[in-house]
Amino acid sequence: MNHLLIITSSPTRRSFQLSTIPSLPHDHVSPSSTSGIQHATELVFASPYWPSPSQHQARQAQSTSQSSSIHIHPLLSYFPYQSSLQYDVTMPPDIPTPYQLELQSPATEPPVFYMALSSKLLPWLIEISTSSSERYINVSDVLDTIYHELQRPITLAEYDALGSVVRERINWAFISRCANIGDPSEQDKERNKGVKRVDFLRDRNRFTGLSTSAVNSDYWEVHLR
């Protein structure tokens, strides 16, 4: 039996009700209203859902450890004001024609079979691996995985682990994202899917590239604006 967290909010009172919704495939979180919710200040997550060191070390064994000898493909490389590729990560990657031939190129040099992407805006790693040890990660794998991972709904356990200020920010982002869908029926469909990981980004949804993480050299940092 799956559950849906229904959240109602008003300027003076906020109530929470746990309802049983058998038809939903996940324990989605779905804020039903954001009346009275204010924008929160910018927050950086401590990443409570990242793999433990032992888990990550085991996964790293599938690939070469990141170091100064590994370079990201120029199309994915982060340059603050001159990034080659900028797109909205809330939408499936729509790559301009001049770059289409580069999508099957290795994402790194030398090629790797596992990558872990981090972001200050997300409490999860985005992990990329290939289904076969004979195929390296290409540029398209990186772009597609970022999109699909951000489309995953969050669970009640993940939602409950957040502080109240973070919840308000995410509630607001969820309602705003659904409201921006022009077709009312599509709005309802998206709303019924509940809060997704992409809602943690709020309005910082423009991909501007990857760079080696300053926090952990085994990760690539996803830059968004």
C-alpha distance (Angstrom), angle and dihedral (degrees) to the residues before:
residue distance angle dihedral
M1 . . .
N2 3.81 . .
H3 3.78 126.4 .
L4 3.76 136.2 -143.1
L5 3.78 122.3 -156.2
I6 3.80 109.0 -138.9
I7 3.79 112.6 -159.1
T8 3.77 123.4 -165.9
S9 3.76 121.4 -177.9
S10 3.78 138.2 -171.3
P11 3.81 133.2 170.5
T12 3.80 91.7 -100.2
R13 3.78 105.8 28.3
R14 3.78 138.8 27.3
S15 3.80 122.4 -166.1
F16 3.79 133.0 -171.8
Q17 3.78 126.1 -152.7
L18 3.78 127.1 -177.1
S19 3.78 110.8 -145.3
T20 3.78 129.6 -174.6
I21 3.81 111.0 -123.4
P22 3.84 108.2 176.4
S23 3.81 93.9 -178.3
L24 3.82 96.0 63.4
P25 3.82 115.3 94.5
H26 3.83 93.9 -149.3
D27 3.78 136.8 32.7
H28 3.79 88.4 -103.1
V29 3.76 123.4 -174.2
S30 3.79 111.2 -132.4
P31 3.81 121.4 178.4
S32 3.80 105.9 -152.3
S33 3.80 95.8 -163.3
T34 3.78 140.2 8.3
S35 3.78 99.6 -166.0
G36 3.78 107.7 150.6
I37 3.81 94.6 11.6
Q38 3.79 112.6 138.2
H39 3.79 127.7 -155.2
A40 3.79 111.2 -93.4
T41 3.76 125.6 -138.1
E42 3.80 119.7 -97.4
L43 3.79 110.8 -74.3
V44 3.77 134.1 -163.1
F45 3.79 117.8 -153.3
A46 3.77 125.2 -131.5
S47 3.82 87.0 -143.2
P48 3.82 101.0 -124.1
Y49 3.82 91.9 176.4
W50 3.79 97.7 55.7
P51 3.82 114.9 116.7
S52 3.78 118.0 -90.0
P53 3.84 115.0 -105.8
S54 3.80 91.5 -101.3
Q55 3.82 92.5 51.1
H56 3.76 92.3 47.9
Q57 3.80 93.5 46.9
A58 3.80 89.7 53.6
R59 3.79 91.1 51.9
Q60 3.78 92.0 45.0
A61 3.80 88.3 59.6
Q62 3.80 86.6 72.8
S63 3.78 90.6 64.5
T64 3.75 144.6 28.3
S65 3.80 113.5 -81.2
Q66 3.79 112.6 -106.2
S67 3.78 115.7 -105.2
S68 3.76 141.4 146.5
S69 3.81 87.6 -76.5
I70 3.83 92.1 67.2
H71 3.79 116.3 78.8
I72 3.80 129.0 -168.8
H73 3.81 120.3 -124.7
P74 3.85 110.7 -93.2
L75 3.80 90.4 -119.8
L76 3.82 89.6 60.0
S77 3.78 97.8 36.3
Y78 3.80 118.9 116.0
F79 3.79 119.0 -119.0
P80 3.83 112.7 165.1
Y81 3.80 96.3 -137.1
Q82 3.80 105.8 12.5
S83 3.81 107.6 43.4
S84 3.79 111.1 161.5
L85 3.78 93.4 -141.8
Q86 3.79 125.9 37.9
Y87 3.80 122.3 166.2
D88 3.79 142.4 149.1
V89 3.82 108.5 -91.3
T90 3.81 91.1 -157.8
M91 3.82 87.8 70.9
P92 3.82 131.1 58.2
P93 3.82 108.6 -88.4
D94 3.81 110.7 -85.2
I95 3.78 103.5 -171.0
P96 3.83 119.1 -164.7
T97 3.80 114.7 -111.0
P98 3.84 95.9 -110.8
Y99 3.82 89.0 62.6
Q100 3.81 98.9 43.8
L101 3.80 94.2 96.6
E102 3.80 90.5 56.3
L103 3.82 95.7 58.5
Q104 3.82 93.7 87.2
S105 3.80 93.2 46.5
P106 3.83 118.7 108.3
A107 3.80 111.5 -84.8
T108 3.80 89.2 -137.8
E109 3.76 139.5 24.4
P110 2.94 112.3 -101.5
P111 3.82 93.9 30.6
V112 3.82 118.5 -111.4
F113 3.81 135.2 -161.1
Y114 3.80 98.8 -147.5
M115 3.82 133.4 40.3
A116 3.80 131.8 175.7
L117 3.80 116.9 -156.0
S118 3.80 123.0 -163.5
S119 3.79 134.5 -171.6
K120 3.79 132.1 -170.4
L121 3.80 86.8 -134.3
L122 3.81 96.0 56.7
P123 3.82 131.7 63.2
W124 3.82 90.8 -151.6
L125 3.76 137.2 69.4
I126 3.79 117.4 -122.8
E127 3.78 104.0 -136.3
I128 3.79 122.9 -161.1
S129 3.78 124.4 -168.7
T130 3.78 136.5 155.2
S131 3.78 125.4 -116.5
S132 3.77 91.2 -130.6
S133 3.79 131.3 44.2
E134 3.80 86.4 -139.4
R135 3.81 94.1 64.7
Y136 3.80 124.8 67.1
I137 3.82 126.4 -147.8
N138 3.79 111.0 -89.2
V139 3.81 132.2 -162.8
S140 3.79 92.1 -96.4
D141 3.83 91.2 53.7
V142 3.80 90.2 57.4
L143 3.80 95.8 48.3
D144 3.81 94.7 43.5
T145 3.81 93.9 46.8
I146 3.79 93.0 50.5
Y147 3.81 90.2 53.3
H148 3.82 96.6 45.0
E149 3.82 94.5 44.5
L150 3.80 90.9 52.5
Q151 3.81 89.8 51.8
R152 3.79 92.3 61.2
P153 3.84 113.9 111.3
I154 3.77 117.0 -121.9
T155 3.79 120.4 -122.2
L156 3.78 130.8 -124.8
A157 3.80 89.7 -108.3
E158 3.80 91.1 55.1
Y159 3.80 91.4 45.9
D160 3.80 92.8 48.5
A161 3.81 90.3 52.9
L162 3.81 90.7 63.0
G163 3.77 126.1 91.3
S164 3.80 120.2 -113.4
V165 3.82 94.4 -105.8
V166 3.81 91.8 52.6
R167 3.81 90.6 47.9
E168 3.79 91.3 54.6
R169 3.78 91.7 50.7
I170 3.80 91.8 49.7
N171 3.83 93.0 44.8
W172 3.79 89.3 54.3
A173 3.81 92.7 47.8
F174 3.81 91.5 49.5
I175 3.81 94.3 52.2
S176 3.80 92.3 43.3
R177 3.80 92.2 50.7
C178 3.79 92.6 51.1
A179 3.82 92.2 45.0
N180 3.81 90.3 55.6
I181 3.81 90.8 63.7
G182 3.80 106.8 99.7
D183 3.81 99.8 -152.3
P184 3.86 110.6 74.7
S185 3.80 92.4 -149.7
E186 3.80 90.9 51.7
Q187 3.80 88.4 48.0
D188 3.78 89.9 57.4
K189 3.81 92.2 47.5
E190 3.79 92.0 51.4
R191 3.80 92.9 44.6
N192 3.81 90.3 53.0
K193 3.81 89.9 56.3
G194 3.80 89.1 65.4
V195 3.78 131.9 -146.2
K196 3.79 114.8 -17.7
R197 3.77 133.0 -161.5
V198 3.79 89.2 -105.4
D199 3.81 88.6 67.6
F200 3.80 88.6 69.2
L201 3.81 87.8 70.1
R202 3.81 93.4 59.1
D203 3.83 103.7 -172.6
R204 3.80 97.8 -18.0
N205 3.78 96.3 96.4
R206 3.82 104.2 129.8
F207 3.79 112.4 109.2
T208 3.81 110.6 -139.4
G209 3.78 101.6 170.5
L210 3.80 147.6 -81.8
S211 3.78 131.4 -78.4
T212 3.79 135.1 172.8
S213 3.80 107.5 -79.6
A214 3.79 115.8 -107.3
V215 3.82 88.5 -150.0
N216 3.80 99.2 51.5
S217 3.80 124.0 8.8
D218 3.81 90.2 -150.2
Y219 3.82 90.0 67.3
W220 3.77 133.7 69.6
E221 3.79 113.3 -138.3
V222 3.81 117.6 -132.4
H223 3.80 110.7 -139.7
L224 3.81 117.3 -150.2
R225 3.77 133.3 172.6
